[in-house]
Amino acid sequence: MQYDILYRPSYSLAKVNLNPGESMIAEAGAMVSHSPGISIETGLKGGLFGALKKSVLGGESFFTNTFTAQTPGEITFAPPLPGDINAMHLNGEMYAQSGAFLASESSIDVDTKFTGAKTFFSREGLFLLKMSGAGTLFLSSFGAIHEIELREGEQYVVDTGHIVAFDASVRFNVRQVGGLKSTLLSGEGLVCDYYGPGRIWMQTRSADAFLTWIKPKVQTQSHQ
């Protein structure tokens, strides 16, 4: 398998070349195009319960598409929002916020992981996506993706709306910025404290912030 990420970082497109017998899994709706000789099978990843848990709790699609090359071919993927795509080779485990998973080799398993009360008030929900296995993984973002490498014990703070993914070796804790007054007046809310070692990936735009900005304008237009 070979790949290239085109039109970065605003309107990224992942172009993947598959050899016969190679397979990719992707979220429903992620496929943009493919050449002849690519078969598509739609199924419930992890069975009915696994797919339901991934959809309701992880923010992902209920269905997963598997694309298999019968002959050498090309397939392209893109996320629903304008932004970047990050390709990485996974060998172990990592976690991503809901909606970040775009596609991967079929050797990678995508599941939800309960992260406990520390994310109870998080805008991103109670569950993270857990990706495990070995192979190439494609994650998407709203805006560009910025990677940060943390040394042992090093701390870094990221707004919850800007988190894309982080290595399983990174410890984290969700907390509120200031008090209620600060949250209401400053526009800031919850952040994640990350502790190395490991890598974290964040997005330069927040879907929550964008919706907050556009909602009053849509409501104003609807009342005219």
C-alpha positions in Angstrom: 0.0 0.0 0.0 1.2 3.5 -0.9 -0.5 6.8 -0.1 -0.3 10.5 -0.6 -2.1 13.4 1.2 -3.1 16.1 -1.3 -4.4 19.7 -0.9 -3.2 20.1 2.7 -4.1 21.5 5.1 -7.4 23.1 4.3 -9.1 20.6 2.0 -7.0 17.4 2.4 -7.6 14.3 0.3 -6.0 11.0 1.1 -5.1 9.0 -2.1 -4.3 5.4 -1.4 -2.9 2.9 -3.9 -3.8 -0.7 -3.1 -2.2 -4.0 -4.4 -4.4 -7.0 -5.1 -5.8 -8.4 -1.8 -5.1 -5.3 0.3 -8.0 -3.8 2.2 -9.0 -0.6 3.9 -11.7 0.2 6.4 -13.4 3.6 6.4 -16.2 5.5 7.9 -19.4 5.6 5.9 -19.3 8.6 3.6 -15.5 8.9 3.8 -14.9 7.5 0.3 -14.6 10.1 -2.4 -13.7 8.0 -5.4 -12.0 4.7 -6.5 -10.8 3.0 -9.7 -12.4 -0.1 -11.1 -11.4 -3.4 -9.4 -12.1 -2.1 -5.8 -14.9 -4.1 -4.1 -17.0 -2.5 -1.3 -18.5 -4.4 1.6 -20.6 -2.6 4.2 -21.0 -4.2 7.6 -21.3 -3.7 11.3 -17.8 -3.4 12.7 -17.6 -5.6 15.8 -21.1 -7.0 15.3 -24.4 -5.3 16.2 -23.4 -4.4 19.8 -19.9 -3.2 18.8 -21.3 -1.0 16.0 -24.0 0.4 18.2 -21.5 1.3 20.9 -19.1 2.9 18.4 -22.0 4.9 16.9 -23.8 6.1 20.0 -20.9 6.4 22.4 -18.0 7.1 20.1 -19.6 9.5 17.7 -18.8 7.4 14.7 -20.9 5.9 11.9 -23.0 2.9 12.7 -21.7 1.2 9.5 -18.1 0.6 8.3 -17.1 0.1 4.7 -14.3 -2.3 3.8 -12.6 -1.7 0.4 -10.6 -4.5 -1.1 -8.5 -4.4 -4.2 -9.2 -7.2 -6.7 -6.7 -5.6 -9.1 -4.2 -2.8 -8.5 -6.3 0.3 -7.9 -6.7 3.7 -6.3 -9.1 5.0 -3.7 -9.5 8.4 -2.2 -10.9 9.5 1.2 -11.8 12.9 2.7 -13.4 14.1 6.0 -16.8 15.9 6.1 -15.3 19.2 7.4 -12.5 21.4 5.8 -9.3 20.4 7.4 -6.2 18.2 7.4 -5.5 14.5 7.3 -2.7 12.9 9.2 -1.3 9.5 8.2 0.7 7.5 10.7 1.9 4.0 11.2 0.3 2.5 14.3 2.0 -0.3 16.2 0.2 -0.6 19.5 -2.5 1.6 20.8 -3.6 5.3 20.7 -6.7 7.3 21.4 -8.7 9.8 19.3 -11.6 12.1 19.9 -15.0 11.1 18.3 -15.1 11.9 14.6 -11.3 11.9 14.1 -11.0 8.4 12.6 -11.2 8.5 8.8 -9.7 5.2 7.5 -7.1 2.6 8.1 -5.7 -0.7 7.0 -8.0 -3.6 7.9 -5.4 -4.8 10.5 -6.3 -2.0 12.8 -9.2 -2.3 15.3 -11.3 0.7 16.2 -13.3 0.6 19.4 -14.7 2.9 22.1 -13.1 3.2 25.6 -14.8 4.5 28.7 -12.6 7.1 30.3 -14.4 7.6 33.5 -15.7 10.6 35.4 -12.8 12.8 34.4 -14.5 13.4 31.1 -18.0 13.7 32.5 -18.3 17.4 31.7 -16.3 17.3 28.5 -18.0 18.6 25.4 -16.6 15.6 23.5 -18.4 13.1 25.6 -17.6 10.1 27.9 -15.9 8.0 25.3 -12.7 8.1 23.3 -12.0 6.0 20.2 -9.3 3.4 20.9 -7.3 2.2 17.9 -5.1 -0.8 18.2 -3.0 -3.1 16.0 -0.3 -2.5 13.4 -0.8 -0.7 10.1 -1.4 2.7 8.5 -4.0 4.9 10.1 -5.6 8.1 8.7 -7.0 10.7 11.2 -8.8 13.9 10.1 -9.3 17.3 11.8 -11.1 20.6 11.5 -8.3 22.9 10.5 -4.7 21.9 10.3 -3.1 19.3 12.6 -0.3 20.3 14.9 1.8 17.6 16.6 3.5 18.0 20.0 6.1 15.6 21.4 6.1 15.4 25.2 9.1 14.3 27.2 8.8 12.1 30.4 6.7 14.1 32.9 6.3 17.1 30.7 2.9 18.8 30.8 0.9 20.5 28.1 -2.7 21.9 28.1 -5.1 21.7 25.2 -8.7 22.9 25.0 -11.0 19.9 24.7 -12.4 21.2 21.4 -9.0 21.1 19.8 -7.9 17.6 20.7 -7.5 15.1 17.8 -5.5 12.2 19.2 -2.7 11.1 21.6 -0.5 8.1 22.3 -1.6 5.5 24.8 1.6 6.3 26.8 0.3 9.9 27.5 -1.7 10.4 30.8 -4.4 13.0 30.8 -6.9 14.8 33.0 -9.9 17.0 32.1 -10.6 20.1 34.2 -12.5 23.4 34.0 -10.7 26.6 33.2 -11.3 29.0 36.2 -14.8 29.2 37.7 -18.2 29.4 36.3 -17.9 33.1 35.7 -14.7 32.6 33.7 -16.4 29.9 31.6 -19.4 32.1 30.8 -17.6 35.3 30.1 -14.3 34.2 28.5 -15.6 31.6 26.1 -13.2 29.1 27.6 -14.5 25.9 29.2 -12.7 22.6 29.6 -9.1 21.7 29.0 -7.0 18.5 29.0 -3.8 18.4 31.0 -1.5 16.0 29.2 1.6 14.4 30.8 4.4 12.7 28.7 6.0 10.8 27.4 4.3 10.6 24.0 2.8 12.6 21.2 -0.4 14.5 21.1 -2.1 15.9 18.0 -4.4 18.9 18.1 -6.5 20.8 15.5 -6.1 24.5 14.8 -9.9 25.0 14.6 -12.7 23.9 16.9 -16.1 22.7 15.6 -17.7 23.9 18.9 -16.3 27.4 18.5 -17.3 27.5 14.8 -20.9 26.5 15.7 -21.0 29.0 18.5 -19.9 31.7 16.0 -22.3 30.8 13.2 -25.4 30.0 15.2 -26.5 33.6 15.9 -25.9 34.5 12.3 -28.1 31.7 11.1 -30.8 32.6 13.6 -30.7 36.2 12.5 -31.1 35.3 8.8 -34.0 32.9 9.6 -35.9 35.7 11.3 -35.5 38.2 8.5 
